[in-house]
Amino acid sequence: MIDLTNYRETQEPIKTRTILTCYVRLDKKTMLNALQSDGICINGEYFKVPEHTLLECLINRRYGETRLELEKIG
């Protein structure tokens, strides 16, 4: 194992990301609405819109249960 702690760029502050993985049942209209939104709210917490995943589902016409990895905003 190699420890790269001393090689980390010291001018850039450390960022912590919170990722929520969930399964949601989405239809075409809901996916389009989500893509137009600034964020997604689940249980009172806000997450970035997973544009790449939703666009891929729309292109491939995969509706219904969808696995999303959501990054928390803030």
C-alpha positions in Angstrom: 0.0 0.0 0.0 1.2 3.5 -0.8 0.3 6.6 1.3 -0.1 9.7 -0.9 -1.1 12.0 2.0 2.1 14.1 1.7 1.6 14.5 -2.1 -1.9 16.0 -1.9 -2.3 19.5 -3.3 -2.3 21.6 -0.2 -3.8 24.7 -1.7 -7.1 22.9 -2.5 -9.3 22.4 0.5 -10.5 18.9 1.3 -14.0 18.3 0.0 -16.4 15.8 1.5 -19.2 14.4 -0.8 -22.3 12.5 0.4 -23.7 10.0 -2.1 -27.1 8.5 -1.8 -27.8 5.4 -3.8 -31.5 4.6 -4.3 -34.0 3.0 -6.6 -36.9 5.1 -7.8 -39.7 4.3 -10.2 -39.6 7.0 -13.0 -41.7 7.4 -16.1 -40.7 9.5 -19.1 -42.5 12.7 -18.0 -40.9 12.5 -14.5 -37.4 12.1 -16.0 -37.9 15.1 -18.3 -39.1 17.2 -15.3 -36.1 16.1 -13.3 -33.7 17.2 -16.1 -35.3 20.6 -16.1 -34.9 21.0 -12.3 -32.1 22.5 -10.3 -32.1 19.7 -7.8 -33.8 16.6 -6.5 -35.3 16.6 -3.0 -35.6 13.3 -1.0 -36.6 13.3 2.6 -35.9 17.0 2.9 -32.3 16.8 1.6 -31.3 18.2 -1.8 -29.2 16.4 -4.4 -27.7 17.2 -7.8 -29.7 16.0 -10.8 -27.9 12.9 -12.3 -28.2 14.2 -15.9 -26.1 11.5 -17.5 -28.1 8.7 -16.0 -31.4 10.2 -16.8 -30.4 11.0 -20.4 -29.2 7.4 -20.9 -32.5 6.0 -19.6 -34.4 8.3 -21.9 -32.3 7.4 -25.0 -32.6 3.7 -24.3 -36.3 4.0 -23.3 -35.7 2.4 -19.9 -38.5 3.5 -17.7 -39.7 2.2 -14.4 -37.3 1.2 -11.6 -34.1 3.1 -12.0 -30.9 3.1 -9.8 -29.6 6.6 -9.1 -26.5 7.7 -7.4 -27.2 11.2 -6.0 -24.6 13.7 -4.8 -25.8 15.9 -1.9 -25.8 19.6 -2.5 -24.2 21.8 0.1 
